[in-house]
Amino acid sequence: MSKKRKPFLLIVVLFATVLLLLSFWVIRQNNKSNESLMIHNVTVSTELDDKLRLTGTVSRFPYGSRQIFLRFDYSKAAQDGEVKIHWSMEEKVVQADTYKLFTSSGSKIYCLVRENGQPLPRGPYSICILNNSEHLFDFRFEIY
């Protein structure tokens, strides 16, 4: 009788071990995805207040706007992490820059402005924030 139990017991132990290892692997994969850079409290506006806060997110700005500000908070940034900011007009990238994130969390402000000081052209615009080719945030606005 003990000879019949040994293979069965061995199969149960082997199955339990494989199940345990698989569950650890799944938990580890889920934790990795939760550790990626997070963008929140995104604001887009034409004006800053005296404490360098934007006055609120708007999706339509009147012609004559000379600058559009983007402000956001971030967390869970990797050491020497970075974000890419793409500003587009009519689906064509007009400005794209990569910025280092020197701390694991904080706030950033960026601006779209024409070098010649002229108002930004009328039309549809978009802002895209990327991290390692992953889209973290997209926002569309218009200058009318």
Z-matrix of the N, CA and C atoms (Angstrom, degrees):
N
C 1 1.426
C 2 1.531 1 111.79
N 3 1.296 2 119.03 1 -36.06
C 4 1.450 3 121.79 2 179.49
C 5 1.524 4 111.24 3 -69.90
N 6 1.331 5 118.35 4 -26.49
C 7 1.463 6 120.32 5 177.41
C 8 1.516 7 111.15 6 -67.99
N 9 1.325 8 118.85 7 -32.54
C 10 1.454 9 122.45 8 179.26
C 11 1.526 10 111.52 9 -75.96
N 12 1.315 11 117.26 10 -30.35
C 13 1.469 12 121.29 11 -178.38
C 14 1.525 13 112.01 12 -75.47
N 15 1.312 14 118.90 13 -31.40
C 16 1.472 15 121.45 14 -176.41
C 17 1.527 16 112.30 15 -59.80
N 18 1.339 17 120.98 16 -49.24
C 19 1.471 18 118.62 17 178.47
C 20 1.534 19 112.01 18 -63.81
N 21 1.312 20 116.91 19 -38.76
C 22 1.459 21 120.03 20 179.29
C 23 1.526 22 110.71 21 -64.24
N 24 1.315 23 117.06 22 -45.46
C 25 1.464 24 121.94 23 179.25
C 26 1.528 25 110.27 24 -63.97
N 27 1.300 26 117.64 25 -39.67
C 28 1.465 27 121.94 26 178.55
C 29 1.531 28 110.57 27 -63.86
N 30 1.319 29 117.45 28 -41.13
C 31 1.469 30 121.62 29 178.48
C 32 1.519 31 110.09 30 -65.43
N 33 1.324 32 118.88 31 -42.25
C 34 1.468 33 122.40 32 179.36
C 35 1.529 34 110.25 33 -63.22
N 36 1.323 35 117.69 34 -45.32
C 37 1.467 36 121.83 35 -179.60
C 38 1.529 37 109.82 36 -64.47
N 39 1.314 38 117.74 37 -44.05
C 40 1.458 39 122.06 38 179.44
C 41 1.535 40 110.57 39 -63.10
N 42 1.314 41 117.40 40 -44.34
C 43 1.459 42 122.14 41 178.50
C 44 1.532 43 110.55 42 -62.16
N 45 1.324 44 117.95 43 -44.04
C 46 1.470 45 121.88 44 179.89
C 47 1.533 46 110.42 45 -63.76
N 48 1.327 47 117.33 46 -39.44
C 49 1.464 48 121.45 47 179.32
C 50 1.527 49 110.81 48 -65.10
N 51 1.324 50 116.63 49 -45.72
C 52 1.463 51 120.72 50 179.40
C 53 1.526 52 109.83 51 -62.87
N 54 1.322 53 117.83 52 -42.49
C 55 1.457 54 122.11 53 178.53
C 56 1.531 55 111.42 54 -62.15
N 57 1.312 56 117.31 55 -41.71
C 58 1.457 57 122.32 56 178.85
C 59 1.530 58 110.88 57 -63.87
N 60 1.324 59 117.14 58 -45.96
C 61 1.463 60 120.90 59 179.51
C 62 1.532 61 110.96 60 -64.51
N 63 1.307 62 116.84 61 -40.70
C 64 1.457 63 120.95 62 178.34
C 65 1.529 64 111.38 63 -63.26
N 66 1.319 65 117.98 64 -41.16
C 67 1.465 66 120.69 65 179.65
C 68 1.529 67 111.12 66 -66.55
N 69 1.344 68 118.17 67 -38.58
C 70 1.463 69 120.34 68 175.92
C 71 1.525 70 110.77 69 -62.97
N 72 1.328 71 117.77 70 -40.66
C 73 1.451 72 121.68 71 179.76
C 74 1.523 73 110.80 72 -64.06
N 75 1.333 74 118.30 73 -43.69
C 76 1.465 75 122.35 74 179.73
C 77 1.524 76 110.18 75 -63.39
N 78 1.310 77 117.92 76 -44.28
C 79 1.472 78 121.57 77 178.74
C 80 1.520 79 110.27 78 -61.99
N 81 1.301 80 117.68 79 -42.79
C 82 1.471 81 121.59 80 179.16
C 83 1.527 82 111.31 81 -62.85
N 84 1.328 83 118.00 82 -41.48
C 85 1.465 84 121.15 83 178.28
C 86 1.525 85 110.83 84 -64.99
N 87 1.310 86 118.39 85 -40.52
C 88 1.464 87 121.56 86 178.54
C 89 1.516 88 111.23 87 -65.88
N 90 1.315 89 118.25 88 -38.91
C 91 1.460 90 121.19 89 178.86
C 92 1.518 91 111.27 90 -67.09
N 93 1.322 92 118.29 91 -35.29
C 94 1.456 93 120.83 92 178.07
C 95 1.512 94 110.87 93 -62.50
N 96 1.318 95 117.80 94 -42.33
C 97 1.455 96 119.96 95 -178.74
C 98 1.525 97 111.23 96 -68.11
N 99 1.313 98 118.36 97 -28.29
C 100 1.463 99 121.15 98 178.96
C 101 1.520 100 112.41 99 -77.93
N 102 1.329 101 117.56 100 -12.61
C 103 1.452 102 120.89 101 -176.81
C 104 1.519 103 112.98 102 -91.92
N 105 1.321 104 119.04 103 4.86
C 106 1.448 105 120.52 104 -176.51
C 107 1.527 106 110.93 105 -80.33
N 108 1.306 107 114.72 106 161.72
C 109 1.455 108 122.95 107 -178.03
C 110 1.519 109 111.00 108 -55.14
N 111 1.320 110 115.63 109 135.99
C 112 1.461 111 121.32 110 178.04
C 113 1.526 112 109.16 111 -119.85
N 114 1.329 113 115.75 112 136.48
C 115 1.460 114 123.24 113 176.95
C 116 1.526 115 107.54 114 -112.76
N 117 1.333 116 116.98 115 133.01
C 118 1.460 117 120.27 116 -179.99
C 119 1.523 118 109.83 117 -151.32
N 120 1.342 119 116.14 118 169.80
C 121 1.469 120 123.61 119 -178.76
C 122 1.528 121 111.48 120 53.39
N 123 1.313 122 116.03 121 47.77
C 124 1.459 123 121.55 122 -179.21
C 125 1.527 124 109.26 123 -78.16
N 126 1.334 125 115.22 124 133.62
C 127 1.454 126 121.60 125 178.79
C 128 1.522 127 108.72 126 -134.01
N 129 1.320 128 116.52 127 137.50
C 130 1.458 129 122.81 128 176.85
C 131 1.522 130 107.04 129 -126.88
N 132 1.332 131 117.01 130 127.74
C 133 1.464 132 120.34 131 -176.59
C 134 1.521 133 110.03 132 -160.30
N 135 1.318 134 115.59 133 172.95
C 136 1.467 135 120.96 134 177.18
C 137 1.528 136 112.39 135 -99.58
N 138 1.344 137 117.77 136 -7.75
C 139 1.457 138 119.91 137 -174.92
C 140 1.519 139 112.49 138 -136.39
N 141 1.334 140 114.52 139 148.68
C 142 1.460 141 123.00 140 173.78
C 143 1.521 142 108.73 141 -108.62
N 144 1.339 143 116.34 142 147.64
C 145 1.460 144 117.71 143 172.80
C 146 1.528 145 108.77 144 -89.86
N 147 1.314 146 117.98 145 -175.09
C 148 1.461 147 121.39 146 -175.76
C 149 1.526 148 113.75 147 -68.00
N 150 1.337 149 118.21 148 -14.37
C 151 1.465 150 121.81 149 178.02
C 152 1.524 151 111.60 150 -105.25
N 153 1.337 152 116.36 151 22.01
C 154 1.459 153 123.97 152 -179.82
C 155 1.526 154 112.87 153 58.63
N 156 1.318 155 115.26 154 35.21
C 157 1.466 156 120.58 155 173.19
C 158 1.518 157 107.31 156 -106.86
N 159 1.305 158 115.39 157 146.07
C 160 1.453 159 119.77 158 178.82
C 161 1.515 160 109.65 159 -79.19
N 162 1.315 161 115.73 160 154.55
C 163 1.458 162 120.45 161 -174.62
C 164 1.522 163 113.31 162 -80.15
N 165 1.310 164 119.26 163 -4.80
C 166 1.457 165 121.77 164 178.00
C 167 1.511 166 111.48 165 137.19
N 168 1.295 167 116.18 166 155.25
C 169 1.451 168 120.96 167 -178.67
C 170 1.518 169 110.22 168 -83.80
N 171 1.304 170 114.85 169 130.58
C 172 1.453 171 122.88 170 177.84
C 173 1.519 172 106.72 171 -131.90
N 174 1.318 173 117.51 172 147.49
C 175 1.457 174 119.28 173 179.40
C 176 1.529 175 112.52 174 -104.38
N 177 1.350 176 117.42 175 -4.09
C 178 1.468 177 121.21 176 176.89
C 179 1.524 178 108.37 177 -134.28
N 180 1.335 179 114.71 178 129.78
C 181 1.464 180 120.65 179 179.24
C 182 1.526 181 108.38 180 -123.93
N 183 1.327 182 118.14 181 143.04
C 184 1.467 183 119.70 182 -179.47
C 185 1.525 184 111.03 183 -73.23
N 186 1.349 185 114.67 184 152.44
C 187 1.462 186 119.25 185 174.54
C 188 1.521 187 108.16 186 -59.87
N 189 1.292 188 115.64 187 143.57
C 190 1.465 189 121.79 188 -175.83
C 191 1.515 190 110.53 189 112.87
N 192 1.344 191 116.78 190 -14.74
C 193 1.471 192 120.65 191 176.93
C 194 1.522 193 108.38 192 -63.97
N 195 1.317 194 115.18 193 128.30
C 196 1.467 195 119.72 194 -178.19
C 197 1.522 196 112.62 195 -98.90
N 198 1.314 197 115.63 196 -14.05
C 199 1.466 198 119.05 197 -178.89
C 200 1.519 199 109.68 198 -154.78
N 201 1.320 200 114.40 199 147.29
C 202 1.462 201 121.51 200 174.87
C 203 1.531 202 106.16 201 -124.32
N 204 1.326 203 115.87 202 124.81
C 205 1.462 204 121.39 203 -179.77
C 206 1.527 205 110.69 204 -97.28
N 207 1.297 206 115.36 205 143.44
C 208 1.458 207 123.71 206 172.20
C 209 1.514 208 106.99 207 -121.02
N 210 1.327 209 116.66 208 124.93
C 211 1.463 210 121.64 209 176.58
C 212 1.507 211 108.22 210 -128.61
N 213 1.342 212 116.16 211 139.34
C 214 1.460 213 120.05 212 176.67
C 215 1.518 214 110.20 213 -153.03
N 216 1.313 215 114.08 214 156.84
C 217 1.459 216 121.38 215 171.16
C 218 1.520 217 107.14 216 -100.25
N 219 1.312 218 115.97 217 152.18
C 220 1.463 219 120.30 218 177.47
C 221 1.520 220 109.86 219 -137.83
N 222 1.313 221 115.33 220 156.89
C 223 1.461 222 121.31 221 176.38
C 224 1.523 223 108.67 222 -149.52
N 225 1.307 224 115.40 223 165.49
C 226 1.463 225 123.52 224 179.17
C 227 1.524 226 112.87 225 61.81
N 228 1.330 227 116.71 226 32.55
C 229 1.466 228 120.52 227 178.03
C 230 1.526 229 109.45 228 -75.97
N 231 1.301 230 116.09 229 138.74
C 232 1.456 231 121.63 230 176.31
C 233 1.526 232 109.39 231 -70.39
N 234 1.325 233 115.96 232 157.86
C 235 1.455 234 119.93 233 176.42
C 236 1.528 235 107.28 234 -61.63
N 237 1.329 236 117.01 235 131.85
C 238 1.468 237 123.24 236 -174.70
C 239 1.520 238 112.04 237 58.55
N 240 1.329 239 116.06 238 32.63
C 241 1.463 240 120.90 239 177.03
C 242 1.515 241 110.66 240 -71.49
N 243 1.328 242 115.04 241 169.22
C 244 1.452 243 119.73 242 179.27
C 245 1.522 244 110.15 243 -152.12
N 246 1.323 245 114.64 244 158.74
C 247 1.455 246 121.55 245 173.13
C 248 1.521 247 107.92 246 -126.40
N 249 1.310 248 114.83 247 152.27
C 250 1.459 249 121.27 248 173.78
C 251 1.519 250 106.91 249 -112.64
N 252 1.322 251 115.52 250 132.68
C 253 1.452 252 121.51 251 178.17
C 254 1.529 253 107.31 252 -113.38
N 255 1.323 254 116.47 253 121.79
C 256 1.464 255 121.87 254 176.65
C 257 1.520 256 108.17 255 -113.12
N 258 1.307 257 116.67 256 122.56
C 259 1.460 258 123.73 257 172.92
C 260 1.522 259 105.80 258 -104.18
N 261 1.316 260 117.36 259 126.01
C 262 1.464 261 120.79 260 -179.02
C 263 1.524 262 110.21 261 -126.07
N 264 1.330 263 114.10 262 149.99
C 265 1.464 264 120.73 263 172.52
C 266 1.515 265 106.44 264 -127.84
N 267 1.327 266 115.59 265 126.80
C 268 1.461 267 122.02 266 -178.18
C 269 1.529 268 110.72 267 50.30
N 270 1.351 269 115.48 268 45.64
C 271 1.473 270 124.08 269 175.91
C 272 1.532 271 113.86 270 69.18
N 273 1.338 272 118.30 271 8.16
C 274 1.465 273 121.90 272 177.68
C 275 1.531 274 108.61 273 -110.48
N 276 1.320 275 117.74 274 125.78
C 277 1.468 276 121.66 275 -179.42
C 278 1.527 277 109.12 276 -65.61
N 279 1.346 278 115.66 277 123.03
C 280 1.462 279 120.83 278 178.43
C 281 1.525 280 112.16 279 -104.93
N 282 1.320 281 116.62 280 -19.04
C 283 1.463 282 120.91 281 175.75
C 284 1.519 283 107.66 282 -155.98
N 285 1.322 284 116.29 283 132.82
C 286 1.465 285 121.54 284 178.09
C 287 1.520 286 107.97 285 -143.89
N 288 1.301 287 115.64 286 125.24
C 289 1.461 288 120.85 287 -179.73
C 290 1.518 289 110.26 288 -139.50
N 291 1.316 290 114.80 289 153.36
C 292 1.457 291 122.21 290 175.64
C 293 1.521 292 107.65 291 -110.68
N 294 1.336 293 115.73 292 132.80
C 295 1.454 294 121.11 293 -176.96
C 296 1.517 295 110.03 294 -124.86
N 297 1.318 296 116.86 295 136.33
C 298 1.462 297 122.59 296 176.53
C 299 1.522 298 110.10 297 -77.60
N 300 1.312 299 115.68 298 143.89
C 301 1.462 300 122.50 299 173.20
C 302 1.530 301 106.14 300 -110.14
N 303 1.302 302 116.78 301 108.10
C 304 1.459 303 121.36 302 -172.42
C 305 1.521 304 113.80 303 -85.40
N 306 1.330 305 116.98 304 -13.35
C 307 1.459 306 120.88 305 177.96
C 308 1.526 307 108.89 306 -125.06
N 309 1.313 308 116.99 307 163.36
C 310 1.473 309 120.13 308 -177.74
C 311 1.531 310 112.09 309 -73.99
N 312 1.332 311 117.38 310 -19.90
C 313 1.465 312 120.39 311 176.14
C 314 1.523 313 108.66 312 -151.15
N 315 1.328 314 114.74 313 155.73
C 316 1.455 315 118.84 314 -179.39
C 317 1.509 316 111.03 315 166.62
N 318 1.341 317 115.10 316 -160.86
C 319 1.462 318 122.52 317 179.55
C 320 1.515 319 109.03 318 -130.99
N 321 1.323 320 115.75 319 150.09
C 322 1.462 321 121.46 320 178.36
C 323 1.521 322 109.06 321 -136.59
N 324 1.330 323 115.65 322 148.49
C 325 1.462 324 122.53 323 174.49
C 326 1.523 325 107.44 324 -130.18
N 327 1.328 326 116.02 325 132.03
C 328 1.454 327 122.42 326 176.26
C 329 1.513 328 107.86 327 -131.96
N 330 1.321 329 116.18 328 162.38
C 331 1.457 330 119.83 329 -173.82
C 332 1.531 331 110.42 330 -141.34
N 333 1.319 332 115.62 331 141.54
C 334 1.460 333 122.39 332 170.12
C 335 1.519 334 106.53 333 -103.28
N 336 1.327 335 115.97 334 121.30
C 337 1.462 336 121.18 335 -178.74
C 338 1.526 337 107.73 336 -147.96
N 339 1.306 338 117.06 337 145.27
C 340 1.465 339 120.72 338 176.76
C 341 1.521 340 109.03 339 -80.55
N 342 1.325 341 116.13 340 141.02
C 343 1.461 342 121.10 341 -178.07
C 344 1.524 343 112.60 342 -64.07
N 345 1.334 344 117.06 343 -31.43
C 346 1.461 345 119.98 344 -177.07
C 347 1.532 346 113.10 345 -84.97
N 348 1.329 347 117.78 346 -0.19
C 349 1.455 348 121.74 347 177.72
C 350 1.521 349 114.96 348 81.03
N 351 1.302 350 117.83 349 -0.18
C 352 1.458 351 122.11 350 179.03
C 353 1.526 352 110.16 351 -72.16
N 354 1.332 353 117.53 352 158.19
C 355 1.465 354 120.05 353 175.68
C 356 1.531 355 110.54 354 -61.34
N 357 1.318 356 115.40 355 151.00
C 358 1.457 357 120.01 356 176.51
C 359 1.528 358 109.00 357 -66.49
N 360 1.324 359 118.27 358 142.03
C 361 1.464 360 120.87 359 -178.26
C 362 1.526 361 112.32 360 -64.11
N 363 1.315 362 115.46 361 153.31
C 364 1.462 363 121.18 362 174.27
C 365 1.522 364 108.88 363 -66.25
N 366 1.337 365 114.96 364 149.20
C 367 1.457 366 119.10 365 174.75
C 368 1.510 367 112.42 366 141.31
N 369 1.331 368 115.38 367 178.15
C 370 1.468 369 120.74 368 178.40
C 371 1.537 370 111.14 369 -83.94
N 372 1.314 371 115.75 370 137.38
C 373 1.466 372 123.01 371 179.94
C 374 1.524 373 109.15 372 -125.63
N 375 1.315 374 114.85 373 162.37
C 376 1.467 375 119.99 374 171.58
C 377 1.521 376 109.13 375 -146.98
N 378 1.315 377 114.38 376 153.64
C 379 1.466 378 122.84 377 175.91
C 380 1.518 379 106.59 378 -123.03
N 381 1.315 380 116.15 379 134.64
C 382 1.464 381 120.93 380 177.58
C 383 1.525 382 108.00 381 -129.77
N 384 1.326 383 116.15 382 129.42
C 385 1.465 384 121.89 383 174.78
C 386 1.520 385 106.71 384 -108.04
N 387 1.333 386 116.08 385 124.82
C 388 1.462 387 121.76 386 -177.86
C 389 1.519 388 110.53 387 -122.40
N 390 1.311 389 114.90 388 152.38
C 391 1.463 390 122.75 389 172.73
C 392 1.525 391 106.38 390 -139.01
N 393 1.317 392 116.03 391 114.42
C 394 1.469 393 120.88 392 -177.66
C 395 1.527 394 111.35 393 51.88
N 396 1.306 395 117.13 394 47.56
C 397 1.472 396 124.79 395 179.25
C 398 1.527 397 113.82 396 68.65
N 399 1.314 398 117.98 397 3.66
C 400 1.466 399 121.51 398 177.42
C 401 1.527 400 108.62 399 -92.97
N 402 1.339 401 116.50 400 125.06
C 403 1.458 402 121.11 401 176.94
C 404 1.523 403 108.90 402 -71.25
N 405 1.331 404 115.76 403 117.39
C 406 1.463 405 120.44 404 178.17
C 407 1.521 406 111.50 405 -97.52
N 408 1.334 407 115.88 406 -28.68
C 409 1.469 408 119.28 407 -176.71
C 410 1.521 409 109.12 408 -158.85
N 411 1.314 410 116.44 409 137.66
C 412 1.462 411 123.45 410 173.06
C 413 1.519 412 108.23 411 -131.12
N 414 1.321 413 116.23 412 137.89
C 415 1.459 414 120.64 413 177.53
C 416 1.515 415 108.80 414 -142.94
N 417 1.312 416 116.24 415 134.93
C 418 1.465 417 122.13 416 178.31
C 419 1.522 418 109.11 417 -112.47
N 420 1.328 419 115.21 418 139.41
C 421 1.455 420 120.22 419 175.76
C 422 1.512 421 108.56 420 -146.15
N 423 1.324 422 115.55 421 172.44
C 424 1.456 423 120.85 422 -176.59
C 425 1.514 424 109.99 423 -137.68
N 426 1.329 425 115.34 424 142.05
C 427 1.463 426 120.95 425 168.30
C 428 1.525 427 105.04 426 -106.49
N 429 1.333 428 115.50 427 118.43
C 430 1.480 429 120.02 428 -174.21
C 431 1.521 430 111.88 429 -109.88
